[in-house]
């Protein structure tokens, strides 16, 4: 059985600590706060070999999102103004809404999908999704696709 390279969108809380430390080490190197991989690895508490093992396999979601379209799926309460509040979050993060589709609510809960274009001016996409998730009445937000 051949294994192809696949991609997954995983929430930060589900990642092993070593992967998060690799991301932090990469950030330190990019910001030029440290000059060598060894310094970055020492500062975040991983070995240099761990850095090299994972450095090409993990990156913050927002770093690779510009110029793309993200389709999000939601489940949310059928309450007046809630959809407007969610759309306001997208506007506050300076993303462009391309499509909105909402199902007919069943038992007071509606399913919703939104396609959002990420622009040069768009703020951190991860923070945008987190702001949507914490909105009262939103049950969950999941990334359905990224093109």
C-alpha positions in Angstrom: 0.0 0.0 0.0 1.6 3.3 -1.1 1.3 6.3 1.2 0.7 9.7 -0.4 1.6 13.0 1.2 -1.7 14.2 2.7 -2.5 17.4 4.5 -4.6 17.9 7.6 -5.9 20.9 9.4 -5.4 20.2 13.1 -6.2 22.4 16.0 -3.2 23.6 18.0 -4.4 21.8 21.2 -4.2 18.4 19.3 -0.5 18.8 18.3 2.4 17.3 20.2 4.5 19.8 22.0 7.5 19.2 19.9 5.7 20.4 16.7 4.6 23.6 18.4 8.2 24.2 19.5 9.4 23.7 15.9 7.0 26.4 14.8 8.2 28.7 17.6 11.9 28.0 16.6 11.1 28.9 13.0 9.4 32.1 14.1 12.5 33.0 16.1 14.8 32.4 13.1 12.5 34.4 10.7 12.4 37.3 13.1 16.2 37.2 13.4 16.0 37.1 17.2 18.4 34.2 16.9 21.0 33.6 14.2 21.4 29.8 14.2 19.2 26.7 14.3 21.0 25.6 17.4 20.2 28.8 19.3 16.5 28.6 18.3 16.3 24.9 19.3 18.0 25.7 22.7 15.7 28.6 23.3 12.5 26.6 22.8 13.8 23.4 24.4 14.1 20.9 21.5 17.0 19.2 19.9 18.4 20.5 16.6 17.6 17.1 15.0 13.9 17.5 16.0 13.9 20.9 14.4 15.3 19.5 11.1 13.0 16.4 11.3 9.8 18.5 11.3 10.7 22.0 10.0 9.3 21.4 6.5 6.2 19.6 7.7 4.5 22.2 10.0 3.6 25.8 9.5 1.1 28.2 11.0 -2.2 28.0 9.0 -2.3 31.8 8.4 1.2 31.9 6.9 0.0 29.9 3.9 -3.5 31.2 3.6 -3.1 34.5 1.6 -4.7 34.4 -1.8 -6.8 31.4 -1.0 -10.4 30.6 -0.5 -11.4 28.8 2.7 -14.8 27.1 3.1 -16.0 26.9 6.7 -18.9 24.8 7.9 -20.8 25.8 11.1 -23.6 24.5 13.2 -25.3 27.3 15.1 -28.5 28.2 16.9 -31.3 29.7 14.9 -31.3 33.1 16.7 -32.0 36.5 15.1 -28.7 38.4 14.6 -26.4 35.4 15.1 -25.5 35.0 11.4 -24.9 38.8 11.3 -22.6 38.6 14.2 -20.5 35.8 12.5 -20.4 37.8 9.3 -19.2 40.9 11.2 -16.3 38.8 12.5 -15.2 38.0 8.9 -15.5 41.8 8.1 -13.5 42.7 11.2 -10.6 40.4 10.1 -10.8 42.0 6.6 -11.6 38.8 4.7 -14.0 38.7 1.7 -17.2 36.7 1.9 -17.8 34.9 -1.4 -20.7 32.6 -0.6 -23.1 31.9 2.2 -25.4 28.9 2.4 -27.7 28.2 5.3 -29.9 25.1 5.7 -33.4 25.3 7.1 -33.1 25.1 10.9 -34.1 21.8 12.5 -34.8 21.8 16.2 -33.6 25.3 16.4 -30.1 24.5 14.9 -29.0 25.5 11.4 -26.1 24.3 9.4 -24.2 26.9 7.5 -21.3 27.1 5.1 -19.3 30.2 4.2 -16.6 30.6 1.6 -14.2 33.3 2.5 -11.4 34.8 0.4 -8.2 35.5 2.2 -6.7 38.8 1.1 -3.4 40.6 1.7 -5.1 42.7 4.3 -6.7 39.8 6.1 -5.6 39.4 9.7 -4.8 36.1 11.3 -7.1 33.4 10.0 -6.7 31.2 13.0 -7.8 34.0 15.3 -10.8 34.7 13.0 -12.0 31.1 13.3 -11.4 31.1 17.0 -13.5 34.3 17.3 -16.3 32.6 15.4 -16.1 29.5 17.6 -16.4 31.5 20.8 -19.5 33.4 19.5 -22.4 32.6 21.8 -24.8 30.3 19.9 -22.2 28.8 17.6 -21.8 25.1 18.2 -18.7 24.5 16.1 -16.7 25.8 13.2 -14.7 23.5 11.0 -12.6 24.1 7.9 -14.2 22.1 5.1 -11.8 23.1 2.3 -8.9 25.3 1.4 -8.2 26.2 -2.2 
